[in-house]
Amino acid sequence: MAEQKQATWGGRFREGPDPRMVAFSESVSFDKRLAPFDIRGSQAHARMLAHAGLIESDEAEAICAGLDELLDEIAAGKFTWDPALEDVHMNIEQALRGRVPAAAKLHTARSRNDQVATAMRLYFRDAAERLRAALDKLLATLLDQAEATQSVHIPGYTHLQRAQPVSMAHHFLAYAEMFGRDRERFAAFGERANICPLGAGALAGTTLPIDREHTAKLLGFVDAEGEPRLTRNSLDAVADRDLFIEFAAACAICAVHLSRAAEDFILWNSSEFGFITFPDGFTTGSSLMPQKKNPDALELIRGKSARTHGALSTLLTLCKGLPLTYNRDLQEDKPPVFDCLDTTLACLDILEGTLAGARPNPARCAAAVADPLLLATDVADYLVRKGMPFRDAHHAVGALVALAEDKGVPLDKLPDADATAVSPLLTPDWKACFDLRKALEAREMPGMPGPKAVAGEIKAWRGRLGAG
């Protein structure tokens, strides 16, 4: 029985593997999720073998039909995975050989090395598309919130200190920019994954007359003109793990954006800020304190982001000292990648759900943005327009702030005489700088938080999402 289960490589061995080795070396417990991609790759390989005259057409079709049956069983949860067969690939092959006699020919001109590399590239293309769809959904919700909060103004912060006023919409659009870059990053990654490694064999190709271009076309590994895209070096094709590292890196960067967004919105939701409230469905209570409504969804996003960073570190460390080509160490490349996808998708979905039901508190926002110190820089700009060098204007406004603090009055309530004493350029109209509406309307250049600029950005983002 042991010999049969190791039929793909067991001919060299007189004894089966030690049970401890079976348990230690199996990967089917986690790589079985590659089954749809492995089956698709095997079907394309079978049809290529028939196209090249290496097997009969009816044999190829029998193989493909058998693989379809197995895929249905796997999807229905009726397939039994055997750890003794090591991985998803050998499990499927053994099951197929028990049903389709011609399946013994399926591995012609193929190694598990290029088989795995192909399945993973198909997986990565699919993962990139799933992440793009999740990001599109989140971006649409960010735009909905931006649309609804164009007239809600809040302080922008540096060092967690109130800095200058912006609209809440402008803040939501800042995260749209971040997640938009993630969207572009995953799209570019999907393009780099779109290259066919089948035909590389174990490391040196094959002497059999295969047609790599035909396989690539069957699997959709083509450029914009429909021309096949193939790996150019058989050693690199099976040893390369750049895609794994790049995918984890893209997920880790996206997770940073998720975590930063979570932190901002946790602060906004706190009693101290009170800028926003979240739906009950994405918050939890306390086992002791009945009044609590905790932003656990966002806190979990902030915490789970660390998993992607750990996955990236794992992959970099795993690959850094490996000689060409394949080494069994590389079996461990998949759990970090799978976890990156699962974690990133889950976090994107939960952030979208949390924000979709979030509601601003305009009164608390208005109270916070009423702080006249937020417009101190506008007073400096006022002096610059009157001819004062900016560094001198900065110093003069700093003196005004200190004087207001000494007198215990808000900056905009400082007597005109005190202002003129600081600088004769501070004539009575200097207090017009504290008109919040005018201050924001003065910021209408590209990328700024002026109302027209913000509305234009929302429209532009809608167009980008609608264009795909």
Backbone torsions as a table, in degrees:
resi	resn	phi	psi	omega
1	MET	NA	-43.4	179.8
2	ALA	-59.5	-39.4	-179.3
3	GLU	-64.5	-39.8	179.8
4	GLN	-64.8	-41.2	-177.8
5	LYS	-69.5	-22.3	179.2
6	GLN	-107.1	28.5	-172.1
7	ALA	-58.2	-28.5	-175.6
8	THR	-71.6	-23.1	177.9
9	TRP	-140.5	3.3	-169.8
10	GLY	-80.5	-3.5	-177.2
11	GLY	-61.7	-28.1	-178.6
12	ARG	-75.0	-17.6	-168.5
13	PHE	-107.3	142.5	177.9
14	ARG	-90.1	-24.1	-178.2
15	GLU	-127.0	152.3	175.6
16	GLY	-75.2	169.6	-178.6
17	PRO	-69.5	150.5	173.7
18	ASP	-62.3	139.5	179.7
19	PRO	-54.0	-32.8	178.4
20	ARG	-66.6	-37.1	178.2
21	MET	-68.5	-37.2	177.2
22	VAL	-58.9	-48.7	-178.1
23	ALA	-67.1	-36.1	-175.9
24	PHE	-74.2	-33.5	-170.8
25	SER	-100.9	-8.7	-178.1
26	GLU	-67.5	148.1	175.3
27	SER	-128.9	-1.6	-175.9
28	VAL	-64.0	-22.9	179.2
29	SER	-61.7	-25.7	177.9
30	PHE	-118.5	-28.3	-177.1
31	ASP	-88.3	2.8	176.4
32	LYS	-63.8	-18.3	177.0
33	ARG	-69.0	-11.5	177.0
34	LEU	-83.6	-1.0	-173.6
35	ALA	-51.4	-48.3	-178.8
36	PRO	-60.2	-35.2	-178.2
37	PHE	-77.6	-37.6	176.2
38	ASP	-63.6	-43.9	-179.3
39	ILE	-64.9	-41.7	178.9
40	ARG	-62.4	-43.1	178.0
41	GLY	-63.2	-40.0	-180.0
42	SER	-67.1	-38.0	178.6
43	GLN	-65.1	-42.0	177.9
44	ALA	-64.8	-40.0	179.7
45	HIS	-64.0	-43.0	179.0
46	ALA	-61.1	-43.4	-179.3
47	ARG	-68.6	-34.2	175.4
48	MET	-65.8	-41.3	179.0
49	LEU	-59.9	-39.9	177.2
50	ALA	-67.5	-42.5	178.3
51	HIS	-58.8	-36.1	-178.7
52	ALA	-86.4	-2.6	178.9
53	GLY	80.3	16.3	-178.9
54	LEU	-88.2	-21.6	170.1
55	ILE	-140.1	165.8	-179.8
56	GLU	-77.8	153.2	-179.5
57	SER	-60.9	-39.6	-179.7
58	ASP	-69.2	-28.9	175.1
59	GLU	-67.3	-42.8	178.6
60	ALA	-61.8	-42.5	-179.4
61	GLU	-68.5	-35.5	176.0
62	ALA	-65.0	-40.9	177.1
63	ILE	-61.7	-47.0	-177.8
64	CYS	-64.7	-39.4	178.5
65	ALA	-65.8	-41.4	177.8
66	GLY	-62.8	-39.1	178.1
67	LEU	-66.7	-36.9	175.9
68	ASP	-61.1	-42.3	178.5
69	GLU	-61.8	-44.0	178.9
70	LEU	-63.2	-40.3	179.5
71	LEU	-61.7	-40.4	177.7
72	ASP	-63.8	-41.3	179.2
73	GLU	-65.2	-42.2	179.3
74	ILE	-63.2	-44.9	-179.8
75	ALA	-63.1	-32.3	-179.7
76	ALA	-84.9	-1.4	-179.6
77	GLY	73.9	21.7	-176.9
78	LYS	-101.3	-2.2	-178.4
79	PHE	-87.8	136.3	179.2
80	THR	-97.9	118.5	179.6
81	TRP	-88.5	134.4	-176.4
82	ASP	-113.6	112.2	179.6
83	PRO	-59.7	-26.4	179.6
84	ALA	-64.2	-20.3	178.1
85	LEU	-92.2	13.1	170.6
86	GLU	70.8	-65.3	-168.7
87	ASP	-138.6	178.6	-179.1
88	VAL	-60.5	-36.4	-174.6
89	HIS	-68.1	-47.0	-179.3
90	MET	-71.2	-33.6	176.0
91	ASN	-60.9	-46.8	-179.1
92	ILE	-67.2	-42.6	-179.1
93	GLU	-62.6	-44.9	-179.6
94	GLN	-63.9	-42.2	178.8
95	ALA	-63.6	-40.1	-179.8
96	LEU	-66.5	-40.9	-179.3
97	ARG	-64.8	-26.6	177.2
98	GLY	-73.8	-12.2	-176.6
99	ARG	-116.3	-33.1	-173.2
100	VAL	-125.0	107.5	-178.5
101	PRO	-53.7	-36.8	-177.9
102	ALA	-68.2	-12.3	-178.9
103	ALA	-62.4	-19.7	176.4
104	ALA	-63.7	-18.8	-180.0
105	LYS	-92.4	-7.5	-172.4
106	LEU	-62.2	-33.5	-175.0
107	HIS	-84.6	7.9	175.5
108	THR	-56.1	129.3	176.6
109	ALA	61.4	27.9	179.5
110	ARG	-141.8	144.5	173.5
111	SER	-114.2	159.4	172.1
112	ARG	-61.2	-25.1	-178.5
113	ASN	-63.5	-52.0	179.3
114	ASP	-76.9	-22.6	175.0
115	GLN	-64.9	-47.4	178.7
116	VAL	-64.4	-44.0	-179.1
117	ALA	-59.6	-38.0	179.4
118	THR	-70.0	-45.4	178.7
119	ALA	-58.8	-39.9	-178.7
120	MET	-70.2	-35.6	177.8
121	ARG	-68.1	-36.3	173.9
122	LEU	-65.4	-40.9	177.5
123	TYR	-61.2	-44.3	-177.7
124	PHE	-66.0	-38.7	176.4
125	ARG	-60.8	-43.5	179.6
126	ASP	-65.9	-41.8	179.8
127	ALA	-62.2	-42.3	179.4
128	ALA	-61.0	-39.9	179.7
129	GLU	-69.2	-40.3	179.1
130	ARG	-65.0	-39.5	178.9
131	LEU	-69.7	-37.9	177.2
132	ARG	-61.2	-42.3	179.6
133	ALA	-64.2	-40.8	178.8
134	ALA	-65.9	-39.8	178.6
135	LEU	-67.8	-38.5	177.2
136	ASP	-60.2	-41.1	179.8
137	LYS	-65.6	-43.8	178.1
138	LEU	-64.6	-43.1	179.6
139	LEU	-61.4	-39.9	178.3
140	ALA	-61.4	-39.9	178.9
141	THR	-69.2	-40.5	175.6
142	LEU	-59.4	-39.9	178.9
143	LEU	-68.6	-37.3	175.9
144	ASP	-61.2	-43.2	179.1
145	GLN	-67.3	-39.4	177.8
146	ALA	-62.6	-42.7	178.5
147	GLU	-58.2	-40.8	-174.6
148	ALA	-80.2	-14.8	-173.1
149	THR	-120.2	25.2	-179.9
150	GLN	-64.8	-28.7	-178.7
151	SER	-100.3	5.6	176.1
152	VAL	-96.0	120.1	-175.4
153	HIS	-110.4	142.5	-178.8
154	ILE	-138.8	163.6	170.6
155	PRO	-71.8	138.7	163.0
156	GLY	-85.2	154.7	-172.0
157	TYR	-124.6	143.8	161.4
158	THR	-129.4	141.1	-176.8
159	HIS	56.8	24.4	-174.8
160	LEU	60.4	22.9	174.3
161	GLN	-111.6	142.6	178.3
162	ARG	-56.9	133.2	-174.0
163	ALA	-119.7	-73.4	-179.5
164	GLN	-143.2	155.9	-177.1
165	PRO	-78.6	144.7	172.7
166	VAL	-142.5	167.2	170.3
167	SER	-82.7	152.8	174.4
168	MET	-60.1	-33.1	177.9
169	ALA	-58.6	-42.7	-179.4
170	HIS	-62.3	-35.7	178.4
171	HIS	-68.1	-44.2	176.3
172	PHE	-60.5	-38.4	179.8
173	LEU	-67.8	-26.5	175.6
174	ALA	-61.8	-40.3	177.6
175	TYR	-73.8	-28.2	173.4
176	ALA	-61.5	-39.6	176.8
177	GLU	-61.2	-45.3	-178.5
178	MET	-62.8	-50.3	-178.3
179	PHE	-70.8	-25.0	173.3
180	GLY	-65.5	-39.4	176.0
181	ARG	-65.2	-37.7	175.9
182	ASP	-60.8	-42.0	179.0
183	ARG	-58.9	-45.1	178.3
184	GLU	-66.0	-38.2	-178.1
185	ARG	-64.3	-44.2	179.4
186	PHE	-69.8	-33.9	177.3
187	ALA	-64.5	-43.7	177.9
188	ALA	-64.8	-38.8	176.9
189	PHE	-61.2	-43.6	179.2
190	GLY	-59.5	-35.8	177.0
191	GLU	-67.2	-40.3	179.9
192	ARG	-69.9	-27.6	176.3
193	ALA	-74.3	-17.2	-170.9
194	ASN	-83.5	56.9	179.2
195	ILE	-137.7	133.9	-172.0
196	CYS	-90.5	122.4	177.5
197	PRO	-95.2	-7.8	-178.5
198	LEU	-59.8	133.9	-175.2
199	GLY	110.1	-13.0	176.7
200	ALA	-73.1	-20.3	-179.3
201	GLY	65.7	-148.5	178.3
202	ALA	-70.5	-39.7	176.4
203	LEU	-170.9	-13.3	-172.9
204	ALA	-132.0	26.2	176.8
205	GLY	71.0	-146.7	-176.9
206	THR	-149.7	156.4	175.1
207	THR	-87.8	-7.5	-178.4
208	LEU	-80.6	150.6	-173.4
209	PRO	-80.8	69.6	179.3
210	ILE	-82.0	169.3	178.6
211	ASP	-125.0	92.4	-176.4
212	ARG	-64.3	-36.5	-179.7
213	GLU	-62.5	-38.5	-179.8
214	HIS	-63.9	-44.6	178.4
215	THR	-60.8	-45.5	-178.6
216	ALA	-58.8	-42.6	179.9
217	LYS	-65.9	-40.8	178.9
218	LEU	-60.5	-33.8	-177.3
219	LEU	-93.5	0.4	178.5
220	GLY	78.4	17.2	175.5
221	PHE	-83.4	74.5	-175.3
222	VAL	-134.7	161.1	176.9
223	ASP	-88.6	-172.8	-176.1
224	ALA	-62.5	-23.5	179.1
225	GLU	-93.9	4.0	179.9
226	GLY	84.6	8.5	179.1
227	GLU	-83.5	141.1	-176.7
228	PRO	-65.2	145.1	177.3
229	ARG	-115.6	119.2	-174.4
230	LEU	-122.6	147.8	170.3
231	THR	-63.8	147.1	-171.1
232	ARG	-104.6	-5.3	-179.3
233	ASN	-144.2	121.7	-173.1
234	SER	-66.4	-32.2	177.5
235	LEU	-65.5	-49.8	-179.1
236	ASP	-65.3	-34.8	-176.3
237	ALA	-58.1	-37.2	-177.4
238	VAL	-98.0	-18.5	-178.1
239	ALA	-95.7	-24.2	-174.6
240	ASP	-63.5	131.9	172.8
241	ARG	-128.4	22.2	177.8
242	ASP	-58.2	-39.7	-178.1
243	LEU	-62.2	-39.3	178.9
244	PHE	-61.3	-47.0	-178.7
245	ILE	-67.4	-42.6	-179.8
246	GLU	-64.0	-40.3	179.0
247	PHE	-63.0	-46.8	178.8
248	ALA	-62.5	-38.0	178.9
249	ALA	-65.1	-42.7	178.4
250	ALA	-63.6	-40.7	177.4
251	CYS	-65.9	-39.4	-179.3
252	ALA	-65.2	-39.3	177.6
253	ILE	-66.4	-43.6	176.9
254	CYS	-60.3	-39.3	179.6
255	ALA	-65.4	-33.1	175.0
256	VAL	-62.0	-43.9	178.6
257	HIS	-64.4	-41.5	177.3
258	LEU	-60.4	-44.2	-177.5
259	SER	-68.1	-40.1	178.7
260	ARG	-65.8	-41.2	177.3
261	ALA	-62.5	-44.6	179.1
262	ALA	-58.3	-43.4	-179.2
263	GLU	-63.7	-44.9	178.0
264	ASP	-58.4	-47.7	-175.0
265	PHE	-72.7	-28.5	172.4
266	ILE	-62.9	-44.5	177.8
267	LEU	-63.1	-46.3	-179.8
268	TRP	-58.2	-34.0	-176.2
269	ASN	-81.1	-14.4	-176.4
270	SER	-67.4	158.5	178.7
271	SER	-61.3	-31.9	-178.6
272	GLU	-67.6	-35.7	177.5
273	PHE	-93.6	-60.6	179.2
274	GLY	67.2	27.1	-176.9
275	PHE	-77.5	-23.3	-169.2
276	ILE	-152.5	151.8	173.9
277	THR	-124.2	152.7	-176.8
278	PHE	-113.1	155.3	-179.2
279	PRO	-67.7	150.9	-179.7
280	ASP	-56.5	-34.4	-175.4
281	GLY	-65.3	-15.3	-179.6
282	PHE	-120.6	23.0	175.2
283	THR	-132.6	166.9	178.8
284	THR	-136.4	167.5	179.4
285	GLY	-105.3	-174.0	179.5
286	SER	-105.3	143.6	177.4
287	SER	-71.3	-16.0	-177.6
288	LEU	-115.7	-44.8	-171.6
289	MET	-99.0	108.2	-172.0
290	PRO	-68.1	-16.8	-176.6
291	GLN	-84.2	-11.1	-169.5
292	LYS	-74.9	142.9	170.3
293	LYS	-137.3	99.1	-168.8
294	ASN	-97.4	140.9	-180.0
295	PRO	-81.9	57.8	-173.7
296	ASP	-62.9	-33.1	179.6
297	ALA	-57.8	-45.1	-179.0
298	LEU	-71.7	-36.0	178.3
299	GLU	-66.2	-36.2	177.7
300	LEU	-69.7	-37.3	174.3
301	ILE	-59.5	-46.2	180.0
302	ARG	-60.3	-38.6	180.0
303	GLY	-75.7	-43.0	-176.4
304	LYS	-68.4	-21.4	177.9
305	SER	-57.8	-29.6	-179.6
306	ALA	-63.6	-26.3	-179.0
307	ARG	-64.8	-40.5	179.7
308	THR	-67.3	-35.5	178.7
309	HIS	-67.5	-37.4	175.8
310	GLY	-66.4	-38.1	178.7
311	ALA	-63.4	-42.0	178.5
312	LEU	-61.6	-45.0	178.5
313	SER	-61.7	-40.6	178.3
314	THR	-59.6	-46.6	-176.8
315	LEU	-68.1	-40.8	177.7
316	LEU	-62.1	-43.7	-179.7
317	THR	-68.2	-38.9	-179.4
318	LEU	-59.9	-39.6	-171.1
319	CYS	-94.1	-13.5	-165.2
320	LYS	-66.2	-26.0	-175.9
321	GLY	-119.2	19.6	-174.6
322	LEU	-89.0	130.6	173.1
323	PRO	-77.7	162.2	174.3
324	LEU	-72.1	144.7	3.6
325	THR	-110.7	-88.6	-177.5
326	TYR	-83.4	139.7	171.5
327	ASN	-134.4	148.1	-173.7
328	ARG	-64.2	-19.4	173.9
329	ASP	-49.0	-34.7	-172.5
330	LEU	-69.4	-9.1	171.2
331	GLN	-59.4	-28.1	-177.2
332	GLU	-83.0	7.7	-179.4
333	ASP	-80.3	-15.9	-172.2
334	LYS	-86.0	-44.6	-180.0
335	PRO	-53.5	-42.3	178.2
336	PRO	-62.9	-38.8	179.8
337	VAL	-66.4	-45.5	179.8
338	PHE	-61.1	-42.2	-179.2
339	ASP	-67.4	-36.3	176.8
340	CYS	-58.9	-47.4	-178.7
341	LEU	-64.3	-48.7	-177.7
342	ASP	-60.8	-44.8	-177.1
343	THR	-67.7	-44.6	-177.9
344	THR	-66.7	-43.8	177.6
345	LEU	-60.8	-44.5	-178.8
346	ALA	-62.9	-44.0	-178.4
347	CYS	-66.3	-40.8	177.4
348	LEU	-61.4	-42.7	-178.5
349	ASP	-65.8	-42.9	-178.0
350	ILE	-70.6	-38.6	177.1
351	LEU	-64.1	-41.4	179.1
352	GLU	-61.7	-44.9	-179.5
353	GLY	-64.1	-39.8	179.1
354	THR	-64.0	-45.3	-177.2
355	LEU	-73.4	-30.8	-179.4
356	ALA	-60.9	-33.0	-179.7
357	GLY	-101.6	7.5	-179.1
358	ALA	-75.3	146.2	179.1
359	ARG	-132.6	131.8	179.4
360	PRO	-74.8	160.1	173.8
361	ASN	-113.0	89.7	-173.1
362	PRO	-58.3	-34.6	-177.2
363	ALA	-66.2	-44.7	179.4
364	ARG	-67.1	-36.6	178.5
365	CYS	-65.2	-43.8	-179.1
366	ALA	-63.6	-37.7	179.4
367	ALA	-65.0	-40.7	-178.6
368	ALA	-69.9	-39.6	-175.4
369	VAL	-80.5	-6.8	178.4
370	ALA	-75.7	-9.5	179.3
371	ASP	-60.3	115.0	-176.2
372	PRO	-65.3	-20.9	178.8
373	LEU	-61.6	-22.7	178.5
374	LEU	-62.2	-20.9	-177.5
375	LEU	-108.6	18.1	178.1
376	ALA	-61.0	-38.3	179.5
377	THR	-65.1	-32.2	177.3
378	ASP	-64.9	-32.5	175.9
379	VAL	-66.3	-40.4	176.8
380	ALA	-61.8	-41.4	177.7
381	ASP	-62.9	-36.6	176.6
382	TYR	-57.6	-44.5	179.6
383	LEU	-68.3	-36.7	178.1
384	VAL	-62.0	-41.7	178.8
385	ARG	-63.7	-21.5	177.9
386	LYS	-91.8	5.3	173.4
387	GLY	105.6	-3.1	-179.3
388	MET	-78.9	134.2	174.2
389	PRO	-57.7	144.9	-172.9
390	PHE	-59.6	-41.1	-178.7
391	ARG	-61.6	-37.0	176.8
392	ASP	-70.2	-38.2	178.8
393	ALA	-64.9	-41.6	177.9
394	HIS	-58.5	-44.2	-179.7
395	HIS	-65.8	-40.2	-177.9
396	ALA	-65.7	-43.4	179.9
397	VAL	-68.5	-35.0	174.0
398	GLY	-59.5	-39.3	177.3
399	ALA	-66.0	-38.0	177.3
400	LEU	-61.9	-44.1	180.0
401	VAL	-61.5	-45.1	179.5
402	ALA	-62.3	-40.5	179.7
403	LEU	-64.9	-41.3	178.7
404	ALA	-63.4	-40.0	178.3
405	GLU	-64.4	-41.7	179.3
406	ASP	-62.5	-37.9	-178.1
407	LYS	-84.1	-11.3	179.2
408	GLY	70.9	34.0	179.2
409	VAL	-126.3	154.3	174.2
410	PRO	-62.4	153.2	-176.8
411	LEU	-55.8	-39.9	-176.7
412	ASP	-77.7	-3.9	177.4
413	LYS	-104.6	4.4	178.7
414	LEU	-65.7	133.0	-178.5
415	PRO	-58.3	143.9	-179.6
416	ASP	-57.3	-35.8	-178.5
417	ALA	-62.9	-39.4	178.5
418	ASP	-66.0	-38.7	179.5
419	ALA	-66.1	-43.6	-179.5
420	THR	-65.0	-31.8	177.6
421	ALA	-65.3	-31.8	177.1
422	VAL	-72.3	-43.5	177.0
423	SER	-154.8	129.9	178.6
424	PRO	-64.7	-15.0	177.5
425	LEU	-74.1	-13.9	179.6
426	LEU	-85.9	76.3	177.7
427	THR	-79.9	168.3	-171.4
428	PRO	-53.0	-23.7	-179.0
429	ASP	-75.0	0.9	-178.5
430	TRP	-62.9	-26.0	-177.7
431	LYS	-74.4	-9.9	173.9
432	ALA	-65.9	-17.7	177.4
433	CYS	-62.3	-18.7	-174.3
434	PHE	-93.4	11.8	173.7
435	ASP	-81.9	106.3	-173.9
436	LEU	-59.9	-42.9	-178.4
437	ARG	-60.7	-47.0	-179.5
438	LYS	-67.0	-34.9	179.7
439	ALA	-62.6	-40.2	179.6
440	LEU	-75.6	-37.0	178.7
441	GLU	-65.4	-21.8	177.6
442	ALA	-77.1	-5.8	-177.2
443	ARG	-112.9	64.0	-176.1
444	GLU	-106.4	7.4	177.7
445	MET	-75.1	161.8	-175.5
446	PRO	-52.6	132.4	177.3
447	GLY	85.6	-3.7	-176.9
448	MET	-94.8	167.7	-174.6
449	PRO	-88.3	20.6	175.5
450	GLY	-63.3	149.8	-176.7
451	PRO	-55.4	-43.5	179.7
452	LYS	-69.2	-39.0	179.0
453	ALA	-63.5	-42.9	179.4
454	VAL	-64.6	-45.9	178.8
455	ALA	-60.8	-39.1	177.7
456	GLY	-64.0	-38.3	179.0
457	GLU	-67.6	-39.8	177.6
458	ILE	-60.2	-45.0	179.8
459	LYS	-63.6	-42.2	-179.3
460	ALA	-64.1	-41.4	179.0
461	TRP	-66.3	-38.8	176.8
462	ARG	-58.4	-42.2	179.8
463	GLY	-65.1	-40.8	-179.8
464	ARG	-65.1	-41.8	179.9
465	LEU	-68.4	-39.8	-179.9
466	GLY	-65.5	-29.3	179.7
467	ALA	-81.5	-6.1	179.8
468	GLY	82.9	NA	NA
